[in-house]
Amino acid sequence: MKSEGQNQEKQEGVDHENGDHHAEMVKDFRRRFWISLVLSIPVLVLAPVIQSLLGLQEVLAFTGDSYVQFGFSTVIYFYGGWPFLTGLVDELGERRPGMMTLIGLAITVAYAYSSAVVFGLPGKVFFWELATLIDVMLLGHWIEMRSVMGASQALEELVKLMPSTAHRLKDDGSTEDVPIDELQPGDRVVIKPGEKIPTDGTVQEGRTSVNEAMITGESKPVEKDEGDEIIGGAINGESSITAEVEKVGEDTYLSQVIDMVEEAQESRSKTQDFADRAALWLTMISLSVGTVTLLTWLFLGEAFAFSLERMVTVMVITCPHALGLAIPLVVAVSTALSAKNGLLVRDRSAFERTRNVDAVIFDKTGTLTKGEFGVTDVISLENYSREDLLRSAASLESRSEHPIARGIVDRAEEEGIDYPTPENFEAIPGRGAKAEVEGKSLKAVSPGYLEDHELTVENKEIDKLAEEGKTVVYLIEGGTVQGAIALADIIREESYEAIETLKEMGIQVMMLTGDAEDVAKWVADELGLDDYFAEVLPNEKADRVKEVKSRGLTVAMVGDGVNDAPALVEADAGIAIGAGTDVAIEAADVVLVRSDPRDFTAIVQLSRATYSKMVQNLWWATGYNAFAIPLAAGVLYGFGILLSPAMGAALMSLSTVIVAINARLLSRVGDELNGRKTETEPEAVPAS
């Protein structure tokens, strides 16, 4: 097991790489932009075309002014244009010409030609176009880097969640403040109100509420009592608690979340690969069209300076700058949104596939249901009212540790029913229990007990409960059956909403379970599922997923157990409930931090919105070239419409800014998801 110190170093490394690196790049582009902008002022003032436009030739022109222009432009070219020149060398060295190649070639051609004119070559200088082109490109890069940096802040915020010290309990009961990298499993720590929990552990003493919103996306404070698990980085509420350290270093939940977010940010997608190929083709088209433009205008008899200017404008306006940003920025934004809302994407390609899901298969126990017994029906037969029946049964069962007994007691407590302490409690092996309750001799028994003692109950309602596969407990006073209580695995209230939403989205909803046919049918009917598979052995779950896929459907599988892992891998998209096992999480493509089936609908919605933004950005980043390239080449020159290199740079950078803004608009989907999660969420209650 790695130490917390190693984890701290890793987190600091992540912080440095994702924070300082981006911050330095932002500062560099900002600095180069402002310095180049200031140096561009004399270049613009001395440009003949600007002087002519302002009618100030006689005032501003002087002998040798072209050499002054050359001096300032040289500094702008080498200082302001340095990122593009080094990028050109890198891309050509990797034999992957792209955005930097186009920009580097454009400014180099403009600078070299204008310099040659200054020193004697007949022609026209356009240093001012060179200066403004570099200024606009630096501004565009500055804005883009700020956008990318903003999209990566969610990961940095996760890293900052961990506190630096912890209050460790000593053998004599006193505490000592130690760095969290000194904590080891088995240590006991005191966590005061308002403090961050230092690492994953279990509450040993005390009761409190914990704010896990930043980590799990759970908006409401979570009650924590003795024996409950707590997550490092969450914020303790109103009371001090003592906790035992269980996980440190890279084993902690938060560290695993950081790893998953990093993995998702680094993973590539099919759409991103397509964008990169499109950028390469656009580069080749730009170089080809630029060359043809130069030769065509020379052939038509235009001056070399004019022909060269057309070529430079074509090369500038077709830069795949926006295209190179179109997909990565959307990926960064959607990944940050996912993590913020407790939806951890581990595989980008699988995440994209969820937008096309035709069917989702939910595991039953622990996913659609809570995986614990709860009372669904209380049926009175003789002298007991419903409340009296539940009260007496809860009193008798309060001494039992059986899950069925616990379910009856919990239901009585939920309804605020006070029950007396039983006397002379005695278990009936394999059949139930008996005790004295307020002077009455009561038994809570199974149907098997009735058969053994030849007791019969004729009631259609109870018969129906048995047919549904529910567990029925009978309450007997003396020799008379007074009533029955039915229990079943509690269906999550959220499951109803999730399935209704999925059906509205046109997705078929199915269920896998190892339970008996009648139990599965009851849950399926209760939730209105399209299909279900009952009595499925663990090794058969993947086969059922294959069967659904063979129908020509794109299938997602949602599960939480070890036996779900093969099915998660077999599905087109495997979704693990975060409260499930490590094996299931490792096999999944997406992890839902909360045990809430509604979060699967959120994944589909976010996937569809993300893909939509990708497509919009790709069209915008490439579509404008359809009319921009002809204008840059000068096809409307005869009508007096001509784009300068600077105007070409402005249009190209405008498209880049629009792409960045459009990607950031994806955050609206995150706001909608967050809005849903801040609403009052219903507690899981038994279905009736």
NUKOLVEX-135882 format. One line per field, with one value per residue (C-alpha): residue number from 0; z, x, y; chain. Coordinates in pm, whole numbers, plus 50000, padded with zeros to 5 digits. Last residue first. Example, Ala and Ser with C-alpha at 12.3 -4.5 7.8 and 13.67 -1.06 7.14 Angstrom:
// residues 2
seq <- 1_0
Z <- 50714_50780
X <- 51367_51230
Y <- 49894_49550
mol <- A_A
This chain:
// residues 688
seq <- 687_686_685_684_683_682_681_680_679_678_677_676_675_674_673_672_671_670_669_668_667_666_665_664_663_662_661_660_659_658_657_656_655_654_653_652_651_650_649_648_647_646_645_644_643_642_641_640_639_638_637_636_635_634_633_632_631_630_629_628_627_626_625_624_623_622_621_620_619_618_617_616_615_614_613_612_611_610_609_608_607_606_605_604_603_602_601_600_599_598_597_596_595_594_593_592_591_590_589_588_587_586_585_584_583_582_581_580_579_578_577_576_575_574_573_572_571_570_569_568_567_566_565_564_563_562_561_560_559_558_557_556_555_554_553_552_551_550_549_548_547_546_545_544_543_542_541_540_539_538_537_536_535_534_533_532_531_530_529_528_527_526_525_524_523_522_521_520_519_518_517_516_515_514_513_512_511_510_509_508_507_506_505_504_503_502_501_500_499_498_497_496_495_494_493_492_491_490_489_488_487_486_485_484_483_482_481_480_479_478_477_476_475_474_473_472_471_470_469_468_467_466_465_464_463_462_461_460_459_458_457_456_455_454_453_452_451_450_449_448_447_446_445_444_443_442_441_440_439_438_437_436_435_434_433_432_431_430_429_428_427_426_425_424_423_422_421_420_419_418_417_416_415_414_413_412_411_410_409_408_407_406_405_404_403_402_401_400_399_398_397_396_395_394_393_392_391_390_389_388_387_386_385_384_383_382_381_380_379_378_377_376_375_374_373_372_371_370_369_368_367_366_365_364_363_362_361_360_359_358_357_356_355_354_353_352_351_350_349_348_347_346_345_344_343_342_341_340_339_338_337_336_335_334_333_332_331_330_329_328_327_326_325_324_323_322_321_320_319_318_317_316_315_314_313_312_311_310_309_308_307_306_305_304_303_302_301_300_299_298_297_296_295_294_293_292_291_290_289_288_287_286_285_284_283_282_281_280_279_278_277_276_275_274_273_272_271_270_269_268_267_266_265_264_263_262_261_260_259_258_257_256_255_254_253_252_251_250_249_248_247_246_245_244_243_242_241_240_239_238_237_236_235_234_233_232_231_230_229_228_227_226_225_224_223_222_221_220_219_218_217_216_215_214_213_212_211_210_209_208_207_206_205_204_203_202_201_200_199_198_197_196_195_194_193_192_191_190_189_188_187_186_185_184_183_182_181_180_179_178_177_176_175_174_173_172_171_170_169_168_167_166_165_164_163_162_161_160_159_158_157_156_155_154_153_152_151_150_149_148_147_146_145_144_143_142_141_140_139_138_137_136_135_134_133_132_131_130_129_128_127_126_125_124_123_122_121_120_119_118_117_116_115_114_113_112_111_110_109_108_107_106_105_104_103_102_101_100_99_98_97_96_95_94_93_92_91_90_89_88_87_86_85_84_83_82_81_80_79_78_77_76_75_74_73_72_71_70_69_68_67_66_65_64_63_62_61_60_59_58_57_56_55_54_53_52_51_50_49_48_47_46_45_44_43_42_41_40_39_38_37_36_35_34_33_32_31_30_29_28_27_26_25_24_23_22_21_20_19_18_17_16_15_14_13_12_11_10_9_8_7_6_5_4_3_2_1_0
Z <- 49798_49718_50020_50065_49949_50066_49825_49704_49779_49479_49476_49250_48971_48976_48959_48648_48493_48584_48428_48109_48115_48143_47778_47704_47763_47440_47248_47396_47285_46935_46909_47013_46747_46479_46573_46549_46188_46101_46260_46091_45754_45828_45904_45588_45385_45243_44914_44792_44514_44283_44058_44367_44437_44368_44576_44728_45073_44953_44804_45132_45355_45185_45240_45515_45746_45759_45916_46272_46273_46160_46401_46687_46629_46605_46930_47102_46998_47117_47459_47484_47396_47644_47916_47868_47866_48180_48353_48274_48445_48742_48793_48905_49232_49432_49418_49263_48926_48759_48381_48167_48422_48495_48765_48932_48939_49094_49350_49475_49467_49624_49304_49091_48788_48427_48144_47792_47488_47735_47765_48019_48247_48209_48320_48625_48744_48963_49167_49238_49150_48818_48520_48172_47855_47528_47166_47017_46713_46882_46928_47182_47404_47389_47450_47767_47874_47815_48034_48318_48288_48510_48799_48764_48622_48806_48637_48318_48265_47987_47910_48276_48427_48772_48968_48686_48670_49050_49070_48778_48935_49261_49079_48861_49149_49219_49034_48872_48546_48454_48135_48024_47656_47569_47379_47587_47743_47840_48011_48205_48335_48430_48628_48804_48924_49024_49247_49493_49539_49547_49887_49872_49994_50304_50367_50711_50796_51039_51352_51291_51585_51809_52094_51916_51578_51358_51010_50815_50435_50216_49877_49567_49387_49424_49802_49799_49584_49834_50111_49921_49838_50204_50332_50608_50713_51019_50991_51256_51025_50739_50946_51056_50693_50608_50838_51197_51431_51753_52033_52388_52520_52859_52717_52462_52565_52310_52004_51707_51344_51155_51096_51465_51675_51863_52219_52387_52745_52759_52484_52529_52426_52083_51986_51631_51460_51109_51033_51368_51279_50938_51093_51333_51050_50837_51127_51184_50818_50837_51145_51452_51677_52004_51830_51647_51925_51971_51596_51548_51823_51681_51321_51418_51643_51361_51109_51360_51544_51621_51314_50970_50948_50642_50646_50305_50170_50472_50392_50338_50213_49874_49815_49487_49132_49192_49511_49397_49053_48800_48538_48165_47942_47587_47275_47381_47113_47351_47567_47289_47364_47720_47584_47365_47655_47892_48267_48306_48668_48715_49062_48939_48959_48797_48500_48461_48456_48199_47990_47991_47906_47630_47483_47488_47325_47044_46889_46985_46689_46463_46588_46494_46167_45983_45668_45710_45743_45443_45219_45338_45271_44919_44841_44974_44753_44446_44538_44602_44284_44076_43888_43534_43533_43553_43867_44012_43932_44062_44403_44434_44332_44605_44868_44754_44796_45130_45264_45134_45304_45631_45602_45552_45869_46065_45941_46065_46406_46417_46331_46614_46851_46735_46789_47143_47322_47684_47868_48034_48120_48277_48477_48605_48696_48880_49072_49172_49289_49504_49649_49744_49924_49809_49653_49992_50299_50369_50691_50949_51257_51331_51634_51589_51678_51600_51366_51023_50900_50550_50292_50181_50303_50285_50584_50648_50905_51207_51463_51301_50993_50849_50497_50430_50120_49778_49701_49416_49545_49617_49625_49782_50060_50351_50659_50937_51289_51543_51785_51834_51598_51259_50983_50757_50442_50494_50661_50701_50649_50955_51019_51348_51482_51345_51596_51452_51531_51359_51230_50875_50887_50911_50865_50519_50684_50860_51239_51507_51836_52049_52409_52506_52670_52369_52134_51908_51579_51496_51120_50895_50535_50441_50117_49901_49700_49460_49383_49311_49065_48884_48861_48739_48406_48209_48331_48206_47866_47846_47958_47700_47430_47518_47511_47186_47019_47147_47018_46678_46665_46752_46506_46221_46325_46301_45969_45814_45930_45775_45440_45208_44839_44547_44385_44587_44731_45101_45219_44955_45081_45434_45312_45140_45438_45690_45494_45399_45758_45898_45675_45708_46088_46095_45859_46027_46371_46273_46114_45954_46102_45988_46350_46261_46048_46348_46584_46344_46283_46658_46714_46459_46602_46961_46841_46646_46915_46983_46638_46417_46659_46699_46323_46271_46496_46300_45955_46026_46132_45810_45609_45782_45628_45499_45659_45636_45925_45831_45451_45441_45689_45483_45731_45471_45302_45632_45701_45352_45380_45711_45946_46206_46187_46250_46521_46703_46648_46920_47179_47050_47043_47410_47505_47312_47422_47788_47754_47563_47832_48123_47983_47922_48277_48419_48210_48339_48696_48720_48535_48577_48915_49065_48926_49070_49404_49396_49322_49601_49840_49731_49789_50131_50200_50171_49907_50000
X <- 45264_45626_45849_46006_46338_46347_46237_46482_46404_46540_46911_46975_46746_46902_47249_47149_47001_47312_47530_47327_47385_47758_47746_47741_48118_48159_47966_48186_48504_48367_48259_48609_48766_48527_48621_48988_48937_48739_49000_49287_49119_49063_49436_49529_49314_48979_48866_48521_48528_48295_48580_48764_48477_48684_48970_49132_49022_48664_48682_48831_48573_48263_48318_48571_48285_48185_48505_48510_48134_48047_48293_48169_47805_47897_48090_47813_47557_47786_47812_47434_47368_47628_47497_47141_47252_47464_47178_46943_47195_47190_46824_46930_47060_47327_47544_47891_47769_48075_48116_48307_48272_48493_48695_48372_48228_48547_48562_48216_47904_47827_47944_47678_47863_47770_47899_47842_47826_47765_48001_48227_47938_47800_48132_48139_47782_47877_48104_47808_47686_47506_47393_47430_47397_47290_47288_47014_47025_46836_47170_47257_46975_47113_47466_47348_47177_47500_47690_47447_47485_47793_47609_47307_46989_46675_46477_46534_46315_46143_45979_45969_45657_45809_45556_45520_45894_45924_45637_45769_46114_45968_45746_46032_46271_46559_46891_46810_46845_46613_46505_46427_46382_46500_46279_46371_46023_46094_46414_46231_45966_46237_46433_46124_46012_46365_46401_46150_46393_46214_46247_46321_46003_45793_45433_45273_44984_44691_44534_44600_44435_44592_44691_44768_44931_45099_45183_45493_45474_45785_45686_45705_45418_45217_45257_45114_44824_44739_44740_44486_44275_44238_44181_44429_44490_44661_44775_45047_45338_45167_45119_45482_45592_45398_45643_45585_45546_45403_45218_45113_44943_45028_45149_45361_45478_45712_45742_45976_45994_45997_46352_46422_46139_46321_46220_46134_46011_45900_45855_45937_45647_45599_45577_45454_45607_45538_45910_45957_45697_45858_46203_46074_45920_46236_46459_46250_46291_46666_46694_46849_46552_46462_46256_46059_45798_45748_45743_45477_45260_45285_45230_44913_44790_44839_44648_44370_44369_44060_44065_44224_44453_44673_44996_45164_45502_45727_46095_46374_46710_46879_46778_46602_46661_47035_47112_46925_46779_47064_46950_46957_46941_46811_46846_47164_47277_47380_47550_47801_47977_48048_48180_48424_48525_48614_48641_48360_48270_47916_47901_47770_48102_48281_48044_48061_48442_48438_48182_48394_48720_48559_48395_48735_48909_48650_48634_48985_49171_48885_48899_49268_49236_49393_49187_49168_49544_49645_49391_49502_49870_49786_49587_49871_50116_49906_49883_50259_50335_50138_49836_49867_49605_49883_50016_49665_49637_49984_49925_49574_49697_49963_49711_49463_49724_49857_49505_49382_49675_49601_49231_49316_49526_49252_48992_49207_49233_48857_48790_49018_48822_48492_48626_48726_49053_49131_49340_49052_48883_49197_49250_48892_48936_49263_49110_48815_49054_49240_48908_48806_49126_49344_49600_49716_49523_49227_49064_49130_48909_48680_48599_48326_48271_47926_47758_47879_48200_48312_48403_48767_48818_48498_48307_48176_47906_47977_47868_47635_47660_47369_47434_47397_47178_47324_47485_47727_47965_48281_48183_47845_47975_47855_47852_47595_47691_47682_47957_48212_48368_48280_48455_48737_48850_49092_49131_48760_48742_48660_48331_48264_48573_48717_48908_49131_49190_49472_49386_49504_49800_49819_50162_50079_49790_50038_50002_49818_49825_49532_49497_49330_49638_49692_49709_49426_49528_49395_49465_49673_49695_49326_49223_48980_49246_49294_48922_48933_49217_49007_48714_48946_49019_48744_48867_49217_49082_48884_49182_49396_49142_49126_49506_49526_49277_49461_49790_49631_49484_49815_50009_49773_49776_50154_50178_49900_50082_50403_50235_50509_50442_50663_51003_51277_51517_51577_51229_51075_51279_51157_50797_50846_51016_50764_50452_50589_50695_50361_50163_50403_50392_50014_49965_50221_50084_49741_49850_50142_50195_50538_50656_50940_50697_50468_50752_50904_50567_50497_50830_50728_50377_50491_50763_50526_50503_50876_51023_50765_50687_51057_51107_50794_50935_51259_51099_50857_51148_51328_51018_51019_51358_51260_50942_50567_50342_50233_50243_50074_49803_49489_49351_49308_49631_49822_49672_49765_50116_50181_50375_50096_50022_50385_50412_50112_50215_50481_50207_50004_50311_50382_50016_49986_50320_50231_49885_50022_50284_50046_49796_50077_50203_49854_49809_50135_50073_49730_49716_50080_50140_49812_49863_50213_50084_49828_50098_50315_50020_49952_50313_50290_49967_50171_50136_50000
Y <- 49932_49996_50035_50374_50519_50878_51142_51408_51767_51951_52020_51720_51836_52182_52028_51837_52152_52354_52084_52107_52484_52408_52304_52676_52664_52469_52734_53007_52828_52764_53128_53239_53021_53145_53500_53405_53295_53606_53836_53653_53692_54060_54092_53904_54147_54036_54188_54285_54548_54360_54243_54121_53883_53569_53714_53404_53520_53548_53198_53065_53236_53093_52721_52797_52894_52528_52400_52536_52602_52252_52094_52312_52220_51851_51863_52058_51795_51517_51680_51733_51369_51246_51480_51353_50990_51039_51223_50934_50707_50944_50863_50515_50667_50489_50799_50806_50683_50530_50524_50275_49997_49696_49876_49992_49641_49504_49785_49689_49899_50237_50399_50232_50102_50179_49963_50099_49872_49591_49293_49466_49555_49201_49052_49287_49227_48929_49154_49380_49728_49719_49927_49775_49982_49823_49935_49720_49492_49211_49036_49307_49180_48825_48944_49120_48797_48607_48855_48779_48402_48361_48527_48294_48445_48339_48616_48819_49125_49317_49651_49756_49914_49970_49765_49514_49455_49435_49184_48982_48956_48826_48575_48450_48387_48622_48611_48939_49129_49413_49590_49947_50032_50383_50627_50932_50930_50570_50678_50950_50708_50459_50717_50855_50512_50414_50721_50571_50284_49952_49787_49413_49253_49217_49116_49137_48907_48908_48773_48404_48226_47963_48190_48512_48449_48708_48578_48681_48684_48716_48854_48640_48809_48489_48513_48867_48748_48474_48736_48945_48642_48545_48196_48126_47768_47624_47263_47305_47226_47406_47722_47707_47679_47995_48179_48285_48581_48433_48607_48515_48828_48980_49307_49121_48772_48616_48393_48367_48252_47921_47806_47763_47915_48190_48272_48601_48566_48928_49185_49555_49776_49938_50304_50362_50665_50538_50506_50329_50068_50019_49977_49710_49510_49531_49432_49121_49025_49091_48858_49021_48939_49115_49384_49112_49075_49448_49509_49240_49391_49744_49631_49445_49724_49978_49764_49701_49371_49161_48937_48957_49262_49297_49499_49538_49649_49611_49643_49395_49518_49536_49897_49824_49944_49924_49735_49424_49460_49487_49733_49665_49972_49963_50176_50357_50604_50884_50619_50560_50889_50776_50447_50640_50867_50583_50651_50904_50980_51109_51268_51603_51789_51496_51499_51875_51865_51586_51776_52094_51916_51711_52022_52196_51900_51874_52222_52336_52188_52290_52649_52670_52481_52778_52833_53211_53250_53041_53211_53556_53473_53354_53667_53885_53699_53771_54140_54166_53970_54216_54089_53957_53686_53425_53594_53582_53212_53121_53279_53134_52786_52802_52912_52647_52374_52496_52546_52212_52037_52211_52134_51768_51768_51947_51698_51411_51577_51634_51270_51159_51383_51234_50883_50972_51020_50954_51212_51397_51066_50924_51243_51225_50860_50923_51214_50994_50722_50975_51093_50740_50660_50371_50605_50721_50609_50384_50262_50535_50497_50788_51000_51257_51620_51753_52005_51905_51746_51842_51578_51555_51198_50997_50861_50509_50443_50223_50482_50735_50957_51157_51286_51658_51713_51801_51465_51546_51281_51476_51842_51764_51535_51753_51531_51508_51404_51122_51030_50754_50502_50654_50460_50577_50750_51038_51380_51470_51845_52049_52230_52055_51871_51547_51335_51065_50698_50510_50162_50225_50467_50844_51005_51146_51332_51559_51527_51725_51537_51432_51316_50989_50832_50604_50901_51021_51181_51529_51554_51780_51897_51884_51714_51910_52093_51801_51798_52171_52112_51853_52094_52371_52202_52379_52718_52643_52547_52872_53082_52903_52986_53355_53385_53188_53423_53730_53593_53527_53878_54043_53824_53915_54282_54295_54109_54317_54630_54499_54495_54616_54669_54571_54621_54447_54706_54655_54748_54518_54223_54291_54290_53953_53789_53922_53823_53479_53417_53536_53299_53004_53018_53051_52758_52534_52622_52492_52169_51992_51645_51529_51527_51764_51965_52003_52098_52350_52516_52525_52699_52963_52995_53042_53288_53516_53781_53785_53706_53876_54160_54240_54234_54444_54718_54731_54699_54981_55200_55104_55199_55539_55612_55955_56078_56012_56118_56472_56453_56115_56216_56167_55911_55635_55738_55720_55376_55248_55395_55211_55443_55476_55104_55005_55270_55114_54751_54767_54828_54533_54309_54387_54328_54001_53857_53915_53761_53462_53400_53456_53204_52954_53002_52942_52627_52482_52599_52436_52104_52007_52165_52047_51699_51693_51819_51538_51283_51419_51400_51043_50949_51109_50921_50606_50341_50000
mol <- A_A_A_A_A_A_A_A_A_A_A_A_A_A_A_A_A_A_A_A_A_A_A_A_A_A_A_A_A_A_A_A_A_A_A_A_A_A_A_A_A_A_A_A_A_A_A_A_A_A_A_A_A_A_A_A_A_A_A_A_A_A_A_A_A_A_A_A_A_A_A_A_A_A_A_A_A_A_A_A_A_A_A_A_A_A_A_A_A_A_A_A_A_A_A_A_A_A_A_A_A_A_A_A_A_A_A_A_A_A_A_A_A_A_A_A_A_A_A_A_A_A_A_A_A_A_A_A_A_A_A_A_A_A_A_A_A_A_A_A_A_A_A_A_A_A_A_A_A_A_A_A_A_A_A_A_A_A_A_A_A_A_A_A_A_A_A_A_A_A_A_A_A_A_A_A_A_A_A_A_A_A_A_A_A_A_A_A_A_A_A_A_A_A_A_A_A_A_A_A_A_A_A_A_A_A_A_A_A_A_A_A_A_A_A_A_A_A_A_A_A_A_A_A_A_A_A_A_A_A_A_A_A_A_A_A_A_A_A_A_A_A_A_A_A_A_A_A_A_A_A_A_A_A_A_A_A_A_A_A_A_A_A_A_A_A_A_A_A_A_A_A_A_A_A_A_A_A_A_A_A_A_A_A_A_A_A_A_A_A_A_A_A_A_A_A_A_A_A_A_A_A_A_A_A_A_A_A_A_A_A_A_A_A_A_A_A_A_A_A_A_A_A_A_A_A_A_A_A_A_A_A_A_A_A_A_A_A_A_A_A_A_A_A_A_A_A_A_A_A_A_A_A_A_A_A_A_A_A_A_A_A_A_A_A_A_A_A_A_A_A_A_A_A_A_A_A_A_A_A_A_A_A_A_A_A_A_A_A_A_A_A_A_A_A_A_A_A_A_A_A_A_A_A_A_A_A_A_A_A_A_A_A_A_A_A_A_A_A_A_A_A_A_A_A_A_A_A_A_A_A_A_A_A_A_A_A_A_A_A_A_A_A_A_A_A_A_A_A_A_A_A_A_A_A_A_A_A_A_A_A_A_A_A_A_A_A_A_A_A_A_A_A_A_A_A_A_A_A_A_A_A_A_A_A_A_A_A_A_A_A_A_A_A_A_A_A_A_A_A_A_A_A_A_A_A_A_A_A_A_A_A_A_A_A_A_A_A_A_A_A_A_A_A_A_A_A_A_A_A_A_A_A_A_A_A_A_A_A_A_A_A_A_A_A_A_A_A_A_A_A_A_A_A_A_A_A_A_A_A_A_A_A_A_A_A_A_A_A_A_A_A_A_A_A_A_A_A_A_A_A_A_A_A_A_A_A_A_A_A_A_A_A_A_A_A_A_A_A_A_A_A_A_A_A_A_A_A_A_A_A_A_A_A_A_A_A_A_A_A_A_A_A_A_A_A_A_A_A_A_A_A_A_A_A_A_A_A_A_A_A_A_A_A_A_A_A_A_A_A_A_A_A_A_A_A_A_A_A_A_A_A_A_A_A_A_A_A_A_A_A_A_A_A_A_A_A_A_A_A_A_A_A_A_A_A_A_A
